[in-house]
């Protein structure tokens, strides 16, 4: 089947911006993780705490993602539910933004097999 068994699945600025609810975000994480082969990797990055984003001169709503949402979604739906995988990094940094009213933070998650 197309997309199954990928060594690396990358979701940069995808999951949180494509979802307006936590439930939708959890489904998106589950879907992305279903594409990873055994021993494969998930790299996820994006913005936390945003409630909207702009694209093509239009504003769209998005889920206000929190660190706990990422951790729980990966634990319940992703590679972390398989005990042979672990989350090795959840890096959170303050992002420079043009919107002063939205305190956005960037994040990067890397999930992989332990040695």
C-alpha positions in Angstrom: 0.0 0.0 0.0 1.3 3.5 -0.8 3.0 5.3 2.0 3.3 2.3 4.3 6.7 1.4 5.8 8.5 4.7 5.5 11.9 5.0 7.2 11.3 8.6 8.0 8.0 10.6 8.3 8.4 14.4 8.6 5.5 16.6 9.6 6.9 20.2 9.8 4.2 22.8 10.2 1.5 20.3 9.2 -0.3 18.6 12.0 -1.2 21.6 14.3 -2.1 23.8 11.4 -4.4 21.3 9.7 -6.4 20.7 12.9 -8.9 22.9 14.8 -9.4 20.5 17.7 -7.3 18.3 20.0 -9.2 15.2 18.8 -8.3 16.0 15.1 -4.7 16.6 16.1 -4.6 13.1 17.8 -6.0 11.5 14.6 -3.4 13.3 12.5 -0.6 12.0 14.8 -2.0 8.5 14.6 -2.2 8.7 10.8 1.4 10.1 10.4 2.7 7.4 12.8 0.9 4.6 10.8 3.2 5.4 7.9 6.4 4.6 9.8 8.1 1.2 9.3 9.4 -0.8 12.3 12.6 0.9 13.3 11.7 4.1 11.5 11.6 7.7 12.6 9.1 10.4 13.1 10.3 14.0 12.9 7.6 16.6 13.9 8.0 20.3 14.1 5.8 23.4 14.2 4.4 26.1 16.4 2.8 25.9 19.8 0.2 28.2 21.3 -1.0 29.7 18.0 -4.8 30.0 17.5 -4.6 30.9 13.8 -2.2 31.2 10.9 -2.1 33.3 7.7 -1.6 31.9 4.2 -2.3 33.6 0.9 -3.7 36.7 2.6 -6.3 34.6 4.5 -6.5 33.7 8.2 -7.3 30.2 9.3 -8.1 28.8 12.8 -5.9 26.1 14.2 -5.7 24.1 17.5 -3.8 25.8 20.2 -1.2 23.1 20.7 0.5 22.7 24.1 3.6 20.6 25.0 1.3 18.2 27.0 -0.8 17.6 23.8 2.2 16.6 21.8 3.5 14.2 24.6 0.1 12.6 25.1 -0.7 12.3 21.4 2.6 10.5 20.8 2.2 8.3 23.9 -1.4 7.3 22.9 -1.2 7.2 19.1 2.3 7.2 18.0 5.5 5.2 18.1 5.8 5.8 21.9 3.0 3.4 22.5 5.3 0.7 21.2 7.8 0.1 24.1 10.7 -0.4 21.7 10.5 3.2 20.7 11.2 6.3 22.7 10.9 10.1 22.3 14.5 11.3 22.4 13.9 15.0 22.0 11.2 17.5 22.5 12.9 20.8 22.0 10.9 24.0 22.6 12.1 27.4 21.7 10.5 30.9 21.6 9.9 31.7 18.0 10.3 35.1 16.4 6.9 36.2 15.2 5.3 39.3 13.5 2.1 38.8 15.6 2.8 40.4 19.0 -0.6 39.2 20.3 0.3 35.5 19.8 3.2 34.2 21.9 4.2 31.4 19.6 6.8 28.7 20.5 8.5 26.5 18.0 9.0 22.8 18.7 10.8 19.8 17.2 10.2 16.2 18.1 12.3 13.3 17.0 11.2 9.7 17.8 13.5 6.8 17.1 14.5 3.3 18.1 17.0 3.0 21.0 20.3 1.4 20.1 
